[in-house]
Amino acid sequence: MLSGIKVKKRDGRIELLDISKIQKYTSAACKDLENVDQSELELDAKIQFRDGISTEEIQQTLIKTAVDKIDVDRPNWTFVAARLFLYDLYHKVSRWTGYIHLREYFKRGEKEGRIVLGLKEKYDLDDLNDYIKPERDLQFTYLGIKTLYDRYLLKDKQNNPIELPQHMFMAIAMFLAQNEKNRQEWAKKFYDILSKFEVMAATPTLSNARTPRHQLSSCFLKGTLVKSIDKEIPIDEIKEGDFVLTHNK
């Protein structure tokens, strides 16, 4: 029944539908998780295969199916949904080559104007690249990875993601450690506590550390001077509707 159906790949190529490729992803998404079932996921997805269907549409249908199954009695479906979401993210960022070298990640971020210049030169990137643990992505729940994607992962000018979670954690760690005496080792320590979810940084740090706009503060002391359009005024005198400068550019 499905013979002859063609699918559209993310790069625009057209090829024959291969069900085994779909099953490879659903199998990996359910691996070692209790009370979830690969066949149930595939059947309940009710994918309406048609000539010209995109592989991205197939992936999004599987993600939605897994999300709809998340329940207090079957909580592991959140990890199935998260894994499927991650597979989609890997395709978007690196065309499923997995984690590229940290150096290439920095070069791309710098080219897009999203990563601050000069940070990577302070470190032994080969050493830090080897220290990255991609398997820690599997800790994410669906809500966790979706929130990270929506709010914190760096995007290009077309709003396409250019960053994967472990690269983000390492780049933040490098930014935080850059003024330490032994910055290489401190970057590893910061990376570990962030990527293991032992401590999670506040929104300004997750959003801005590693970028040219590196304002990391969540709270300010009374009396802190803030730049308005024409002068500096204490932060406690700021009123609703006032314009303030949050970045230099």
Buried (B, 14 or more C-beta within 10 A) or exposed (E): EEEEBEBBEBEEEEEEBEEEEBEEBBEBBBEEBEEBBBEBBBEBBEBEEEEEBEBBBBBBBBBEBBBEBBEEEBBBBBBBBBBBBBBBBBBBBBEEEEBBBBEBBBBBBBEBEBBBEEBBEBBEBEEBBEBBBBEBBEBBBBEBBBEBBEEBBBEBEEEEBBBBBBBBBBBBBBBBBBEEEEBBEBBBBBBBBBBEEEEEBEEBBBBBBBBBEBBBEEEEEEEEEBEBEEEEBEBEEEEEEEEEEEEEE
